[in-house]
Amino acid sequence: MTFKSNSSDLNPLDYHVWGTVLGCYQKYTPKPSNIAELKTALLSIWNDLPQEFIDKAILHFERDFDRVLLQLVDILNTRFQYR
């Protein structure tokens, strides 16, 4: 199964969190030698992520989402004023 590098299933929050998980995995030793060990390693990394990190990522996502939403509203208001 192949995945597109710019999957619409991932949002900026996903990229932030999974980017951090990937960074932790790259430092992980010893590297897993099978699927069961990989699953264990990823669960360990996930469980070690501080909740504060997740909360901060969510706050940044919400802030950015609000900014983009306000820009979209401005664009739509401008577009419909001239009709």
VENPECOR-V991462 format. One record per residue. N is the residue number from 1. RES is the residue in one small letter. PHI is phi as a letter, one per 20 degrees, with the letter a starting at -180 (none if undefined). OMEGA is omega in whole degrees, 0 to 359 (999 if undefined). Layout:
BEGIN
n=N res=RES phi=PHI omega=OMEGA
n=N res=RES phi=PHI omega=OMEGA
END
This chain:
BEGIN
n=1 res=m phi=none omega=179
n=2 res=t phi=d omega=180
n=3 res=f phi=c omega=176
n=4 res=k phi=f omega=180
n=5 res=s phi=f omega=179
n=6 res=n phi=d omega=183
n=7 res=s phi=f omega=176
n=8 res=s phi=f omega=178
n=9 res=d phi=f omega=180
n=10 res=l phi=d omega=176
n=11 res=n phi=d omega=182
n=12 res=p phi=g omega=178
n=13 res=l phi=f omega=178
n=14 res=d phi=f omega=180
n=15 res=y phi=f omega=181
n=16 res=h phi=f omega=183
n=17 res=v phi=f omega=183
n=18 res=w phi=f omega=173
n=19 res=g phi=f omega=178
n=20 res=t phi=f omega=177
n=21 res=v phi=f omega=179
n=22 res=l phi=f omega=178
n=23 res=g phi=f omega=177
n=24 res=c phi=f omega=180
n=25 res=y phi=f omega=181
n=26 res=q phi=f omega=178
n=27 res=k phi=e omega=186
n=28 res=y phi=f omega=176
n=29 res=t phi=c omega=351
n=30 res=p phi=f omega=180
n=31 res=k phi=f omega=178
n=32 res=p phi=f omega=180
n=33 res=s phi=d omega=177
n=34 res=n phi=b omega=184
n=35 res=i phi=f omega=181
n=36 res=a phi=f omega=178
n=37 res=e phi=f omega=177
n=38 res=l phi=f omega=178
n=39 res=k phi=f omega=178
n=40 res=t phi=f omega=180
n=41 res=a phi=f omega=181
n=42 res=l phi=f omega=177
n=43 res=l phi=f omega=178
n=44 res=s phi=f omega=178
n=45 res=i phi=f omega=181
n=46 res=w phi=f omega=182
n=47 res=n phi=f omega=179
n=48 res=d phi=e omega=177
n=49 res=l phi=f omega=179
n=50 res=p phi=f omega=178
n=51 res=q phi=g omega=179
n=52 res=e phi=g omega=178
n=53 res=f phi=f omega=180
n=54 res=i phi=f omega=180
n=55 res=d phi=g omega=180
n=56 res=k phi=f omega=178
n=57 res=a phi=f omega=179
n=58 res=i phi=f omega=179
n=59 res=l phi=f omega=178
n=60 res=h phi=f omega=179
n=61 res=f phi=f omega=180
n=62 res=e phi=f omega=179
n=63 res=r phi=f omega=180
n=64 res=d phi=f omega=179
n=65 res=f phi=f omega=179
n=66 res=d phi=f omega=180
n=67 res=r phi=f omega=180
n=68 res=v phi=f omega=179
n=69 res=l phi=f omega=178
n=70 res=l phi=f omega=177
n=71 res=q phi=f omega=179
n=72 res=l phi=f omega=178
n=73 res=v phi=f omega=178
n=74 res=d phi=f omega=180
n=75 res=i phi=f omega=181
n=76 res=l phi=f omega=178
n=77 res=n phi=f omega=179
n=78 res=t phi=f omega=182
n=79 res=r phi=f omega=185
n=80 res=f phi=e omega=177
n=81 res=q phi=f omega=186
n=82 res=y phi=e omega=178
n=83 res=r phi=e omega=999
END
